């Protein structure tokens, strides 16, 4: 048994469902079932009653739940006291963020977090995804939030929120529906993010799956900020592929139109990215929990 298993057990107890707990913990359903089975085998008895509606705690499970919560609380208190004793406590957190989420959602989230922890100083460093990943590797930031999923040994990711890439065009664009064909998209004059951008990298992956590349697009210019791109599109220079999150206000105000591309859905995930060996203070861990826990998370 370890504390990770305790967290899985508590999630299953809270949601009374192995599948819901698996989704929240970003694990497969069989993996969660295996952890629960290992606990039950270790303690030689059932901790949950299984029904068609879900699971519920047995009497033994209720006892286990009470102590599991106490153990996790005690562990957190121990880590906080060790930080103080060893003088590791640092009330400054350095967060890296890719351009879109760094300019759109994270500032509001940081403001809300600081309302609860006013003693914390948070520095937000915004750059394209490639530069942010470099900062994580070199431990220049405590963690980062970006729309990439790097499969690099020693670097772990945790899901924050889901989004999608859309094609933005001026309101005068002749599209009659909220979608255009892939052929029309390939002919559409486009304003692109620069090389190293997470958005550009994700778009390239979706194009490759369709047998195309960035070179097949009608790119008329490149810009390094989402605000410059939105202004250029509003001025009629062309269209652009951006995260829907970044144009929520403009679409609502009808100063931009957001289109999907038929047969090329482009889901997008934002993830916490951190270097496993980098020391994280208790306040940094609280901020990560604030951004990733479905019951605490708030993204504006």
Secondary structure by P-SEA (a helix, b strand, c coil): ccaaaaaaaaaaaaaccaaaaaaaacccaaaaaaaaaaaaaaaccccccccccbbbbcaaaaaaaaaaaaaaaaaaaaaaaaaaaacccccbbbbbbcaaaaaccaaaaaaaaaaacccbbbbbbbccaaaaaaaaaaccccccccccccccccbbbbbcbbbbbbbbbccccccccccccaaaaaaccccccccccaaaaaaaaaaaaacccccccccccccccaaaaaaaaaaccccccccccccaaaaaaccbbbbbbccbbbbbbbbbcccccccccaaaaaaaaaaccccccccc
